[in-house]
Amino acid sequence: MAKRFLVLLIVGGVVALLTLKLSQNWQTVSQTKPTVCPRCGQEGSIVPIIYGKPGQDLMNDAKKGKCVLGGCMIDRDSPKWQCLNCGERWGIADEAREHYLNW
């Protein structure tokens, strides 16, 4: 679903009213687990990327291919999903969304 915003732009004394259509897909795409990789098209190879210091259970899950360990540092563009087939990463990790987008 997209939201529309009206923007009043004043440049050099000229006033323009613009309508911007902003997609919210970047917020919702990473919320649901994809079934197909957007890069290679492989089905069933998508796993979540988990951030933070892993315990033994999480390390075992990563070895079994149930998740990927993303490390202890998280940034505003830290991805949420990874394809085990081609390595493509995408989405926005929940931790990044909570920290950076909800200021």
C-alpha positions in Angstrom: 0.0 0.0 0.0 1.4 3.4 -0.9 0.8 6.7 0.8 0.6 10.0 -1.0 2.1 13.2 0.4 1.6 16.8 -0.7 4.8 18.8 -0.7 5.1 22.6 -1.1 8.3 23.4 -2.9 9.6 27.0 -3.2 12.7 27.4 -5.4 13.8 30.9 -6.6 10.4 32.4 -5.8 8.5 29.8 -7.8 6.0 27.7 -5.8 5.2 24.2 -6.9 2.9 21.8 -5.3 4.1 18.2 -5.8 2.3 14.9 -5.0 4.7 12.3 -3.9 3.7 8.6 -3.8 5.8 6.7 -1.3 5.7 3.0 -1.2 5.7 1.3 2.2 7.0 -1.9 0.7 10.4 -1.5 2.3 8.8 -1.8 5.7 6.6 -4.8 5.0 8.6 -6.9 2.6 11.0 -8.1 5.2 8.2 -8.8 7.8 7.0 -12.0 6.1 9.3 -14.8 5.2 9.8 -15.0 1.5 9.5 -18.4 -0.2 11.6 -17.6 -3.3 14.9 -15.8 -3.6 14.6 -12.5 -5.6 18.0 -13.0 -7.2 18.3 -16.7 -8.1 14.7 -17.8 -7.8 15.5 -20.8 -5.6 12.6 -22.0 -3.5 13.0 -23.0 0.1 16.5 -21.6 0.6 15.6 -18.5 2.5 16.6 -18.2 6.2 16.6 -15.4 8.7 19.7 -13.5 9.6 20.1 -13.4 13.4 22.1 -10.7 15.1 23.7 -10.6 18.6 25.9 -13.0 20.5 24.6 -16.5 19.7 24.2 -19.3 22.3 24.9 -22.9 21.6 21.4 -23.7 20.3 21.6 -20.8 17.8 25.0 -21.8 16.6 23.7 -25.4 16.1 20.7 -24.0 14.1 23.2 -22.0 11.9 25.2 -25.1 11.2 22.0 -27.0 10.2 21.1 -24.2 7.8 18.1 -22.9 9.7 19.5 -19.4 10.1 22.6 -17.2 9.3 24.5 -15.5 12.1 24.8 -11.8 11.3 27.3 -10.8 13.9 27.0 -8.6 17.0 26.8 -5.2 15.3 23.6 -4.0 13.6 23.2 -1.0 11.3 20.3 0.8 9.8 20.6 -1.3 6.6 21.3 -4.7 8.2 19.4 -7.3 6.2 16.8 -9.7 7.6 16.9 -12.6 5.0 19.6 -14.5 3.2 19.4 -17.1 0.4 21.5 -20.1 1.2 21.8 -20.9 -2.5 23.3 -17.6 -3.8 24.0 -15.6 -0.7 21.7 -12.7 -1.6 20.7 -10.6 1.5 17.7 -8.3 1.7 15.0 -6.8 3.9 15.5 -4.7 7.1 16.3 -6.6 10.3 13.7 -6.1 13.0 16.3 -4.8 15.4 17.4 -2.2 12.8 13.8 -1.2 12.2 13.1 -0.7 15.9 16.3 1.2 16.6 16.7 3.4 13.5 13.1 3.9 12.1 11.3 4.6 15.4 13.3 7.5 16.8 
